[in-house]
Amino acid sequence: MTEFLQALILGLLIGGVYALLASGLTLIFGVMNVINIAHGAFLILAAFITWSLWRAIGLDPLAAIFALTPVMFAFGWLLYNATIRPIRRAPPAASVLLTFGLALFLEGIMGVIWGNTSHSVRPEYFAQSFEIGELFLPKAQVYGGLVAIVVLASLYLVLTRSWLGRAIRASAVNPQGAELVGVNAVSVAALTFAIGVASAGAGGAIASVLYPFLPGSHYQWIARLLGIIVLGGMGSLPGAVIGALCLGVAELMTVTYIGPEWATGVPYAFVFIVLLLRPQGILGTRLRQDVATA
Amino acid sequence: MTDGATTAVAEETLKGGGTPPSRAPSKTLRSPWTAVIALAILLVALFPVLSDDLYYQNMIILAMVFAVGAVGLNIITGYAGYISLGQGAFIGLGAYTVGICVSDIGGSPWVWVPVAGVLAGLVAAALGVVAMRARGHAFVILTIAFLFLVQLLATNWDELTNGTGGITLPIPTWSVDYQYWPFYYTLMGLLAVSLVLSWWIRRNKFGMGLVAIREDEDKAATVGVSTPTYKILAFVASAVFVGMAGGVYGYYISFIDPLGMFNILLSVQIILSLLLGGRDTLWGPVLGAFIIEWLNETSNQEFQGGNARLLIFGGLLVLVVMFLPRGIIPTANRWIEWWRTRGKAGLAGERLTGIDLRARAAPAREAAEPSGPPLLEVKGLEKRFGGVRAVDGASFAVPEGSITALIGPNGSGKTTVFNLIGGTMTPQAGEVWFDGQRIDGKPPWQRAHLGLGRTFQITRLFREMTVLENVVAPLQGFHPRLLGADAVSGREARRAEDLLEFVGMRKYRDVHASALSYGQQKLVELAQILMLDPKLIMLDEPAGGINPTLIERIGEMIRELNAQGKTFLIVEHNMPFVLGMCNPVLVLARGQTIASGTADEVQRDPQVLDAYLGEDFRLEEPARA
């Protein structure tokens, strides 16, 4: 029972981090109909920068979020305008291939700068745990999960309470309609992409403490995040949160009861099961527009 | 008038108009490229005999492995438009099949190469079944998940794969004098076979269906293409020879491990080959594979591979998508085409004149009584989108031989009713009966096969196809043999030309659909569904967005076809157009049929006035007719 409870709590905590990362991905998909395959590479990049900051000046990885979020936001904005914007009218397949290319390129750059060896960020609380009764909760996981929830909550506030948030949601539902009421869909898309990348930055800083990483880790991350948004319903923010919590718990349960070597397989299993049973995901709904372009 | 039309036909035939138009991309390539291709094949075929340079022999062998991969990928990605980022997994799957069979069962690796192909095909079929219900993006994600899943299995399933330790294959037993020849010529044979398959698919109905799916999948289904079958077969076709090439590749490398065989860079190399060479071309993937393999070797030699390879491949992928989206061969063809046709004027728009329709029509039948037995019957149809009840218990009948109108205010659910009848959407409740059969459980293509044809509110032609190909694309049935039939047979071409003549669009038969005006697209779409020889023709706003002359023409055509026995169901906002022609008229409001009858009756119905003007429309008690 303790074992189960421990896996459940840790799963939910890690699920909070996944939720933050997946929100950016699903937001970008919802607004631009772009599957950002480079999302994993963005978060690994953020993890490496966090590592460098921690190594150089001893900056706490969770404090690094404050530095990383604006930097990644700017990076995302520039990248959108330089690469995705010119092809925004091309068939959707083009953006998948483009972001895939970006992911490979970033992986190469990270390999050149930081080398292809495993890195991890270990602040002094890394090896410590909270002990509640028989439960052992590593401090890194608890702090990481809580910070992720705070960042995610602020993202939600931006999306629900600000003009930008309304513009983003309007563009997601109906880009032409949004343009008619004065929303510049292109700049909204650029800002959305930037927000998505910024959230990957914040999530990457947290993830750097939780998992060791190397440039090639981004594949595993993107597979995980794609599994989450497929499960939750592509483009749905609440869906991404539910999917992330499910995946976090399922991974921890797999580690506890089946074997750690199979944990990476959980998101792939998610993809297969969801596509077979409910292709639109948990919270995805089919709308009129999905079927008839009329 | 009749003579004039016949003469025009004869003239067209003399000009070579009677033969099917170019359909395979290879055909357009043939003239400028034949010599180059023949020379290249000869060079590759003779290379090992002429030179004993093992460095280049190795490079060509690897290039051919990726060429087989790219030719396969072209079938699912180039023709059908579905991107697979996991195509490299079939190489690994093939290699593992051969490796495991040799080490567990024994025998020569060559024996197991065909088995590798079969296994790759079966796995692709299974994946296709999973992906069948999902569209576009989900397929990309599925292929990524598939690649990583098989890599994980190969890593963790120790008993079968020896995990990360990998499998070592026996060293070839033939004389060193023969160098890598057996690998070389086997792969060359595989490449030839996959090219033949690719060419054959593209020139027949199967390939045409795939292109239709790429252009507009829903539309393809409504004109009779059974899309899941096509997609699954295409995915299988894209995997079989890649699996076999993978088997040969594994034997050639002689060491098989999860990281090498299921490396995503194999997929990247295959995708890049296809994109660079040119999607939807026969030779593009081969050309691309040779260029990319050369780059690969160069990056390994000059920069010790690793990160340099990632930077080159990643950067190239970005650049190709942004600046060379069509790939080398199609871009080169465009330049050649531009060079040849410079200075010539295009086909100008033509004034529509009233063609005597009877001249081209089959003997006119006595128009059936509008009150005849129902050809289409809808009972209690319901469709909700989240909380919105778009269709809320609609019931009506379309008498055989009638021109029935379905009118109603904006948002009353007319187009949704069309989608439910046509099968692009499934209702939550209710029944649809057509020609004595219940069809609400059937997929759209089966409804099309039964004789139900529809147009869309906004025209949906296959934009990359010519007008003639668009008209020929509909299929009246499904049969395995049909897949292998010529894309455009002579008989079909003649029938399609007759239909184009009927709608006045014959001059445009070789023009790409994307180059047509909106009104012209409407006419072609009408000809397209007539190709199905439907019993019921459903038109969604045939008069929307076109000029009054054309509206009149379309009205004439509808009457003429009706006189030949076609039943119509028309959604339209142009009231003079509808009321002058249709009987009965059905009125839909808030997802329910609130009135039906002749134009006069409906116009006087107070409920109809309420629905349109909405002055004291009561929400509490929805009125039914």
Interface residues (C-beta under 8 A of the other chain):
Chain A: F29 I35 I37 T83 P86 I87 A90 P91 P92 A93 A94 V96 L97 L98 F100 G101 L102 A103 L104 F105 L106 E107 G108 I109 G111 V112 N116 Y219 Q220 I222 A223 L226 G227 V230 M234 E261 W262 T264 G265 P267 Y268 A269 V271 F272 L275 L276 P279 T285 R286 L287 R288 V291 A292 T293 A294
Chain B: T77 G81 I83 L85 V130 A131 R133 A134 R135 G136 H137 A138 V140 I141 L142 I144 A145 F146 F148 L149 L152 T155 N156 D218 I264 V268 I271 L275 G306 N307 A308 R309 L310 L311 F313 G314 G315 L316 L317 V318 V321 M322 P325 F385 G386 A390 T415 T416 N419 T424 M425 F456 Q457 I458 R460 D540
